Amino acid sequence: MQYSDEKIIDETIFQENNLSEFIYDLPFIMTKDENTFLQFPNSYIINLSENYREYKIDYIRIYHSNSKDSQYIEVKNEDVLLFKLPGKCDWLYCYVSDFMHGYLYVYDISKESFYGNFDKNRESGNYYRMSLIDEYELINNYSNIERYGPLLEIKYNHNVIRFWDSFTGEKVVRDYHYLLLDYYEKNNEILIVKQLWEGSKAYIYNIQSTEYTCEIEDIPHLKLLKNKGILSS
């Protein structure tokens, strides 16, 4: 089944154009005022100190251009910086070092890279890390929901709904992850949490109308777990 329409849950609006019209091949590395920049052939510039998502990846391929037919290098168990690009959302730019950077096809990011070690998550007693387990189990139960690193994708009828984590480059109020905690299939609604650095906010989102219907002040089953001492705040 083809999903042609797309709903992006994010402050950033992307044009539905072919990325190759904007960016191609690897950029040049420039340093100015103690900042490092990637200068692309079409004059598009990325400041490596801004607008990124820091990420631990178990295995990826970094491509020379935004095509899976181009040359690539394999990267394993590295901390990387991911950047959004203008154009289609299928590709990110990935920076590891001056000698290791390039295009990353977002659908190549494995689940393991995002969810980490479940045993350690359970032992932590941390609300966020325990919620990772909840989302993983939920996604495995529904074929129309997938996680690709900073992208949570839900398919409904002929729509694709995308929840992107923020790419602010700093852990402040603007930095957040989206987590899926429940799916009410009969009502076409999901329970989704926007995990902020200083806390979290929960919402009911209708995947049929593609809009938030309400914000939830408290989540009963999470409160119960906290009261039992199973989860820390």
C-alpha angles and dihedrals in degrees: 000000000000122000106200102163121072136198116195116202100205142089091250119086117207127199116236094239133125108271091222088071088064108029135020137167124357122317129235119255116236132181122207130162091352091305126114120222135188109221113199123206091252091054095257108144132202120197106212092210094058141056100009138127114226110219144175111224126189097198135352142150117236111206130211091228138006093280130090087219092066127091117280143184125220119237124193131189097349136145106236140180115232123201131191117233132209113257127034117010096226092091134056129183114244125202123190102152141329088279098041119051139108146112122333123200102221094215090061092067108106127226090240091063091061105036099041124188111349094200091056090045091055094045091052094064086209117149095224096046092046089050089057088064091050092053094046092053092046094050091050089058096055125054093200094062124073138168122215106177108276091007125082109189128193123185119205124171102314096336132097115205115198125197108193123194113234121270100206099130093227138076100239135112091295093056115090149148126216117226128186113220104168143006120210096196098181091055095040089236136127134198107229130179126210101210110207128187092251098037142313143272125210126210141180109230124191110218092194096056091027094226141108112258100188147344118242118221094198137008110222100210093047091049089051092052091050092050090053090052093243093118130040121217 
